[in-house]
Amino acid sequence: MKYGRILIVDDEPQILKLLSKLLSSLNCEVSTAGNGELALEMIGKEHFDLILLDLRLPGLSGIEVLKEARSKSPASTIVVITAYGSVDNAIQAMKLGADDFLQKPFDLEQLRMLVRRALERSEALKESADEKALKALGYELIGNSRAIQEVKNMIERVARVRSTVLITGETGTGKEMVARLIHQFSDRADNPFIAVNCAAIPGTLLESQFFGHIKGAFTDAIEDKAGFFEEANKGTIFLDEIGDLDFNLQAKILRVLQEGEITRVGSARSIPVDVRVIAATNRNLRQMVEEKRFRQDLYYRLSVLPIYVPALREHREDLPLLINHILNKLAKTTGHKITGVSPEYLEILKQYDFPGNVRELENIIERSVLLATGNLLSPDTLPSEVIESAEVAELVKKTVENGLSLKKAKARITERIESKLIERVIKECNGNYSLAAKKLGISRSALYYKVKQYKIVIPES
């Protein structure tokens, strides 16, 4: 993972070599150009966070390159390089758009500080320019896989209409993010987005929270209060965990969808509301309908436009992109700058099923970053359950590839799990065989036999 893209423009090969070596050691991606014409061609084709530009160039002058570069790439930080004693040229360059200057011969520490400062400035500019889009497209939806692309395409399509949307998917897949994106890309983007966790509201407060109440409607109703639907008027209401919604309240939600109006608790007056409803659940609503635990008419009203958000195990090919994004995010919040992950680390994650999906991935990466002793994340920073789960998955894969019978395959997998379980319990018991045997529900002699059978290394007590 690189922390900045830098272009060095200088006609002296030894300077290019020196700067390239130094900046590469700072984990920057470095490109070079020996003249102004080539530099402008490169700037026209790709973005550079930082441009180090020598003012004395053959052909097109450094000042001319500066003017054109500033026009072509306004977000780039441009630092001009000038000979000792040529401060006037540097001042002129800064008036024309350069952000800073550097004198030859270089003070290497000064150069490092200048580069870091320049890259921070470039990052800040980039972030403010794209802030809305970047924050909306959070890590949950990062990916180039077909599965994620389909979700993004659906978001764009449903954002143009006003029908209700039902988002389904496991916990941690980013269902609320999808809802927020639909709202942001719709014609309601400038109006409220009200997110409601249906499972978190106490039953006694449900009606009041959703529809509001008038003063005196019940003991604690000391003043009139608007509910979620009124707060979301002209905007979007997101009903998360809709499958947990009280059955009796479902009929009243249906009425809002059908009539476009609500009635506050304690009042007889109907209040019109213009609200787009987006619901989400990790449950099987169709099955709940069959079991009479969810209203069929509400289900059909909600699922006009269904969107399925895939589990992380369904788009494992996006793992490198997601990991890179999370590492960049953590570098800003924790100050730990990790350059990437080892191939072994990535392979283990590719074998893991992620029951908590992207949310779990972020927790795993954060733990690894905090435990890391080097620039690369290695397997020893992963939770043991992740490693063990990946090992079992790999064992299953090899078993299938080797064409073993079900009986033999079951025996191998059972042995592997048993071996890992015994090893973990012994470690937890600090090598105390008697205590470990008791926890495992086997005799001490049986434990000794299995330790020998599986060649388990016992920690000293």
N, C-alpha and C positions, 0 to 999 in steps of 0.2 A: 504494500500500500504506500503510494507516494504522497508527500505532503505539499508539493508545489511543482508547477511546470515552468521552467525557466529557459529563456532564450538569451544566449550570450552573443553579442555582435561586436567583433573585433578582427582587425586584419593581421594581428600578430599570432601565429600558431602557438607560441609558447604561453601566451596569455590565455588563449582558449583552453589549452591543455591544463594549465594551473587551476583556472576557475572551474572547469568541468570536474576535475578531481575533487576539489574542495566542496563544491555544491552537491556532488553525488554522495559524498560522505555525510551530508546533512539529510540524506534520503529524499533528494529532489530529483525530478526527471529533467535532465538537461539536454538542450539542443543548441547547436552552434551555427553561426553564419559568418563567413569571412568578408562579406561586403554588404552594403545597404540594400542593393537590389534583391539579393537572395533573402535577406531578413524580411523585407516587405512582402515578398512572395509567401514566406512561411507564416507571417502574421495574418495574411489574408486567408490562409487555409485552416488555421487552428488557433485556439485561444492559449495565451501564455499568462500565467499569474504574475510573472515578473520578467521584465526585459532589461538586461544590462547592456547599455549602448555606449560604445566608444565614440566620442565626438569627432575624432580624426580618422576618417575612412577614405579609401581610394574611390574615385567615381562619385557616387551620390554621397553628399556630406552627412555627418551625423545629425546636424540640425534639420536637414531635409527629411531624413529618415524619422526623426522625432515627430515632426509635424504630421507626416503621413501615418505613422504608427498610432499616434494619439487619436487620429480621426478613425482609423480602422478598428482599434481596440480600446475604447474608452475605459473599460473596466480593468485593464492591465496596469500594474505599477511599473513605471519607467524610471530607472536610475541611470544617469549618464556617467560615463567614465572620462575623466579629463587628466591631462598631464599636470604635474606639480607646478604651481604658479599660475595656472590658467583659470583662476576663480571667476574672472569676468565671463568666460565662455559658459561656465556652469550656471552662473546667475541668469544669463540670457536663455539658457536651455530651460531653466525652471520657470521663467516667464512664459515660455512657449508650451509648457505642459508637463515638463519632467517633474517627478515627485521628490527626487533627491539626487545627490551627486557623490561620486567617489573619486578620490585623487590617487594617481600612481605616484610612487610605488604603494601597493596595498598594505594596510595594517589588517592582518587576517582576522583578528578578533573583532575589529570594527566592521569588517565585511560580513562576518557571521551575524552580528547584531543587526546590521542594515538589512540583510536578506530576510531574517526572521520578521523584522518590523514590516518590511515591504509585503511579505506573504500574508501577514495578519491583516494588513490594510486591504489587500486584494480579496481576501476571504470575506472581510466585513462588507465590502462593496458588493460582492457576488451574492452574499446572503440577503442584504437589504433589497437588492433588485429582484430576487426570486423568492423572497421570504414567504409570501402567501402560498405560492405553488408548492415550494419545498415542504413547508410545514403541513400542508394539506395532504401531500403525497407522502405520508409517514412511512416508516420502515415496514409496516404490515403489508403494504401494497407494492413494495419494491420487488422487481423481478421481470425477467424477459421470457419466462416460460409461457407456454400456450395457455395454461390454466389461469395465470394471473392476467395475461393479456385479454382473455375473455371477460374477466371481471371488470377491467378498465373499460373495455368496449361497452359493456352493459351499463356502466355508470354514465358514460357519455350519452347513451341512447335514452335511458330513463330520466335523465336530468332535464330533457327537453319537454317532457310531458308532466301532467299533474296527478296521475293515477297513484294509488297506494302501492307500496313496494314491500315485499317480504324477503328479508335477508336471512338465509340459513347458513349454518356452519358451526364447527366446534368452538369451544371456549378458546380465546386467545388468537383467533384467526384474523381479527380486525374488522368485525362487523360494524362497530360504531364508526370506524374510520370511513368505511364505505358509505354509510349514511351521511356523514359530514361532507364527503365529496359530492354526493348527489345534490345536497343542499347548496353547496358552494358553486356548483356549475349550473344551477337552475336560475330562473328569473326571480327567485325568492332569496337570493344570496345576501342581500342587504337587510333582510328581516330576521327575526329571532330563529335560532335553532335550539329547541328545548329537548334535552336528553333525559329520559325517565327510566329508571331501573324498576320494572314492575315487581320484581321479587323482593325489593328492599323496603317497600312501603308497608307499614303495619295495617292490618285489615280494617281497623277502626277508623283510619284516616284516609282510606283509599278514595272514597267518593269526594271528600272535601279537597284532597290534593289534586285530583283530576279536573273537577268541575267548579271548585271554589265554594264559598258559602257567604251568607249574609250575616250581619250582626245579630246575635241572639239565636242563631240556628241551633246551637248546642252550648253547653256550659262554658267552654273556653273560647267561643266565637265572640270576641270583644269588639270586632270591627269587620267590615266587609272585606273579603279576600278573593282575588282572582285565582283560578286554578291553572293547571298546566296548559289546557287548551286555549284559554284566553291569553295567556302569556305568549303562546306560539302564534297568535293571530297574524295572518299575512305571511307567516313563515312555515317552519317544518317542526313537527313533533316526532321524536324518535322513541318508540316504545320498545325498549330492550327487554329481553326475557319475557316476551309476550305470552309464552307458554305457561308462565307462573301466575298469570292474571286471574284474580278471583272470578269464578264462573258467573256469579250474579252481576259483576261489573261489566262482563263481556257484552251483555245486552245493551248497556248504556253507551259503551264505546261504539257498538254497531249503529246505534241511533245517531251519534255524531257523524259517522261516515255517511249515513243515508240522508239525514236532514240538514247537516251543516249547522247545527245549533246545539247549545248546552243549556242546562238549567242549574243554577247554583243551589247548593243544599240549603233548604229553608225558604226558598223562593219559588214562586209559580211562574215567573217571567222567563221566557226563552231568550237567549242571547245568541245572535248569529256569529259564527266563527268561520274564517277562511283559513283552513290549516291543511297542509299536506301531511299525511301520515305515512311514516316508514316504520315498520316493525321488524324485530329480529328475534331469533330463537336458536338454541342449540338442541331443541327437542324435535321429535317427529310429530308435528301437529296433525298430520293426516291420521296417524295412529290414535292420537288423543281424541280426534273427532269420532273415530270408530268406537272408542271406549267411553264416549259420552262425557269426556273431561274438557272438551273444547267445542264451542259452538260451530256447527258446520257453516251457517250463514256468515259468521264473522271470518272464518277461515277463507271462504271464497272471496269475501270483500278485500281481505288483506293481501291475498296472493295473486292480485291482478298482474303484477310484474315481479316474478321471483328472481332472486339473485343468490347463487350458491358461492360461498367463499371457501376455497379448498383448504384442507388441512396442509400443514407444512410438508408432511410425508408424501403428499400428492404432487409437490413441485420441488423436490430436493435439488434439482438443477439450479435453483435460485439461491442456494445456500451461500456460495461465495460472495454474491452481490449483497445479500442481507448481512453477512458477517462484516464485510467491508464497511457498510453503512453504519452498523452498530459500533464498530471500532472508531470510526470518525466521530460519531456522536459522543462516545465515552471519552475520547481524547479531549473534547471541549469541556466536559463536565467534571472529569476526574483528574485531568492533567497527565494521565498515563498514555503515552504515545506508543502504541504497538504497531509494528510495521505489517503484521499479517499473522497467519497461522501456519503451522507445519503441515506437510502432507498427511502425516499420521493423524493429527488432530482433526483435519477436515474429513478424513476417511471414516473416523469414528462417528462424527456427527452425521455423515451420510447414511450410516447404518442404524442410527437412532430414530425412533418413531415420533418423538416430540408430542406426547399427549397434551402438553400445554401450548403447543404450536409456537408462533413467533414470539409470544410473550415469554415462553419458557426459554427460547433461544437467547433472548436478550439477557435474561437472568444468568444463564450459563456463561455467556461471553463476559458479562460484567464480573462474575466470580473469577473467571480465568484471568482477566486483566488485573484484578487486585492481587492475585496470587503469583502472577508472572514475575520471573527474575530476569528475563531477557527481552529482546524485541519481538520474538516470535512466541505465539501461544503454543504450548506443547501439551500432550495428553496428560501429564502429571497434574495439570491444573483443572482437569475435568472431574465432576462428581463421580464417585465410584459406580453409582447406579447407571449412569450414562455409558460408562466403559463396559460394564457387565452386560447391559442390554444390547450394545453393539456387538459384543463378542458372541452372544447367543444368536443374533441375527446373521452374523457371518458364518457361524457354525451350521445354521439351517441352510444357508445358501450353498455351502460346500457339500452338505449332505445331499441336497437335490442334484447338484452337478455330478456327484459321484454315483448317483443312482442307487443309494442304499435302500433296503426294505424299510417299511414303517417301524418294524420291531427294532432293527439295528439303529435307525435314526433316533428313535425315542430313547434308546439306551445311551447313545452318545450325548444327546442334549441333556438328559437327566444327570449324567455323570458330571458334565460341565457345570451345571447349576449347583449340584450338590457340593462339588469341589469349592466353588466360589463362596457358597453359604458357610461351609465349615471354616474356610480361611478367614472370613469376616468375623464370625463369632469368636474364634480363637483370639484374634487381634483385639476384639472388644473386651475379652476376658484376660488380656495381658498374658497369654500363654498358660493360663490356669486350666488344665485339662478337665478337672472335676467339675468346675463351674460351667465350662463350655459344653461338656457332655450333658449336664443337667438342662441347659438352655435348649440344646438340640433334641432332647428327649431320647438319647441313646446312652448305652453304657460307656464307661471310660475305656474299656478294652476295645469296643467297637470303634470309638473315636480314634484310638491309636492305629487301628487297622486301616481306617479310611485315610488318615494322614499319610501313612506309608504308601497306600495304594495310589493316591493322587499326587504323591511327592510334594506335599505342602511344606513350605518353609515356615517354621514356628518362631515367632519373636520370643526373645528371652524374657522370662517373667521377672 
